[in-house]
Amino acid sequence: MLQPSIDSLMTKINSKYTLVTVSALRARQLREHPELFQKTSESKSVNFVGKALEEIESEHLTYEIKEDEETT
């Protein structure tokens, strides 16, 4: 079974699309700069996407929605 589970991740981020986007961006950051990983007490994953998902689960990684500004 994959950890963290999709059910627990969906309580942190309410959209699967957003979850995939945020975790993919973070995985790319970790691949380029592995020293940025915020290790949790329950870290088990060895790949970058798994590490990103663990950060979301432990709430070390969050996101913010920014509204587009209208240009004239």
Secondary structure, 3 states (H helix, E strand, C coil): CCCCCHHHHHCCCCCHHHHHHHHHHHHHHHHHCHHHCCCCCCCCCCCHHHHHHHHHHCCCCCCCCCCCCCCC
